[in-house]
């Protein structure tokens, strides 16, 4: 017998599932154990579904021997993602995957939907999935939460790179070397991109987040170009 939608949320399976998920994954979330507050956030139904019922979660690494393993983020900074893939070596496609995170609701939902998107894709196709692709699949994410979708795709690329290295294809690994933009404050293009993902839309907002251009200001023109490029790329 299904749950009565007219009953208080605390009395149905959603509340129990939510609390179990929060406890088992140690989710970092502002809403604590109250799913009513989460459901009132500005999220699509698909985001809510993937948060409450995440797909392909890793429960035990011993039960899922990976062909490639990627770890990104830093738990001390609040977000960390582990992504494991199993590869069909005959076709070089991802046949299955698992993931685990310490992160917010958006990171969980984004990686859950990503884990469905990559199955059956070639390694090259999966490698080039972007946060914009993930957000589109979810319907949308609040702008200040777009950066959460980066965690999963970075861990996925690390897992694919790990597979390449283990299987004698290290030449396929794409190294993303940071380029120094502001020499005075030691700010790189990667840091500018991260600031855009976290909401910077003007040069002033970029300065607030990174402190670039606050000494000699010679990097302003290049910083503004990157600001516009990353905004177009991700939004």
N, C-alpha and C positions, 0 to 999 in steps of 0.2 A: 504494500500500500504506500503510495507516494506521500511526501510531506505536504502539509497544508500550508499553502502560501500565505494564508491569513494569520497563521500563528506567529508569535514573536520569533525573531531570528534566532534567539538563544535556544529555542526548543527544537530546531530542526538539524538535519545532518550537516548543513553548511557550517554552523557554528562549531560543531565537534570536529569536522575536517580541518577547519581553519586553525583551531587551537592546537590540534595534533601536528599540523604542518609547521606552525610557528615554533612549537617545542622541538620537533625533530630536526629542523633545518637551522635552528637558532637564528631565525630571520630578524634582521635589523629593520624595524618598521616603527613609524611614529604612532600607529594606531593600536599597538600592543595586541591584546587578545580579543578585541572587540571588532568582529567582522562588519557590524553595521556601519562603523565609521569608514572602513575600507570601501564598502559598497557605495558610499556617498561621494567618493573621490571622483575626479573628472577622468574616468577611464571607460573605455569601451567594454561591452559585454565580453568580448573575446579576451581582452587583457585580464578581466576579473576571473574568467574561466581558467585561464592558464596559470593564474596565481593560486587559485583555490585548488585546482586539480592539475598540477604540473605534470608534464609528460617526460618519460625517459630519465627520471631521477636515478642517480647512482646510490645504491644502498650498501653495496659491498663490492669493493674492487676485486675480491677473489672470485666473484661470480661473473665478472665481465673483463676477461683478459684483453687489453687493448692492443691495437696495432700502432696507435699513435696517442700520445698523451700531452695535453697542453694545460699549463697553469699560468694564470695571470692575475695581477692585482696584488694587494698586500693586506692581509687580515688586520694588521695594526692600523692601517688607514681606513678600514671599515668595509672594504669590498674585495672579495677574492673569488675566482672562478676556476674550477677544474672541469676539463672537457676531455672525454675519451671517445675514440672512434675505432670501429672495426671496418676493415677495408676488403672489398672483393678484389684480390690482386689481379685477376684475369681481366677485369674491366676498369680497374682503378676508380671504382665508385665506392661511396660510403654505404655500407649495408646496415650498420646500426651504430648507435651512439648512446652515451650516458653523460650526465653532468651533475655537479654539486656546487653550491655556492653559499657564501656568507654575504648576503647583500639585501637590497631593498625589494619591495614588491615588483617594481618595474624590471629590475634585473632578472628576477625569477620568471616573470611572464615572458620577457624577451627571449631568454635562453630556452624556455620550454617550447615556444613556437619555432625557434631556430632549430631545435633538435628534430622537429618534424620536417622542416624545410629541407634539411641536408640529406635525408635518407634517399638513396637512389641517384643522387647527384654525383657527377664526376668530381674528383678532388679539385680540379681547376675551377669548376663552377662554384663549389662550396667555398673555396678560398676567396672568391671575389664577391660573396654576399656582403652587403653593407648594412650599417645601422638603418639607413633609409629603407632598404628592402624589408628589414625586420619590422620596422615601424608600420610600413604599408600593410604587411601581412596581419598585424594586430589591429589595424583600423586607424590607430593614431596613438600617440603618447603626449602628455603635456610637454611643452618645449623644455622645461627645466629638468625633465626626466629622460631626454633623448640620450644623454651620456651613459645612462644605465644599460642601454642596448649594446654599447661598445664592448662591455665586459665579455659577453658571450662570443662575439665574433672574433675578438682578439685571442681568446682561449682556443677557439676552433682553429684559427690559422696556426697557432702554436702546435696544436695536435697534428695538423697536416704536415707542418715542417718537421716535426718529430718523426713521423712516418717516413718522410722522404730521406732523412738522415739515416734511419735504421735500415733502409732498403737500398742503399747505394745511389740515392738520387739527390745528394746534397746540393747539386747545381741548380735544382729547382727551388731551393729555399730563397725567399725574397727577404733580404735584410733591409729593414727600415732604419736608416741612420738619421739621427736628428741633425738639423741644420741650425746653427746659431744665428739668430736674428738680431737680438739686442746684446751687444758685447758688454756694455756697461753693467747690465743686470743679469747677464748670462741666461737669457730666455730663448728657448728653441722654438722651431715651428711646431713641434709636437705639443708643447705647452700652450701655444696659441690655439691649436685645434681643440685641445681639451677645454680651454676657456670658452670657446664658441659653443661646444657641446653642453657646457654648464650654464649657458645663457648670455654670454657677452655678445652684443650686437653693435656696439659703437666702440670707437677707439678709446674713449674715456673708460668704458666698462672693461675693456681689455687691459688698460693700465691698472685699474683697481684690482684685477685678479692676478696679474703677472708682474706688475711694477715696471714693465718695459717702457722705454722712452722717457723715463723720469729723470735722466741725467743729462745726456747731450741731445737726445731727440732725433738723431740721425736715422734711426730705424723706422720712423713713423710711416714713411711711404710704403716700405716693404710690408710692415705690419698690417696696414690697412688693406693692401692687396690680398694678403693671406686671410684676413678677417672676412673679406667678401667671398673669397674662394671657398673657404670652409663653410660659410653660411649657406652658399649655393649647394655645396656637396651634400650637406647633412639635412638641409631644410627646404 
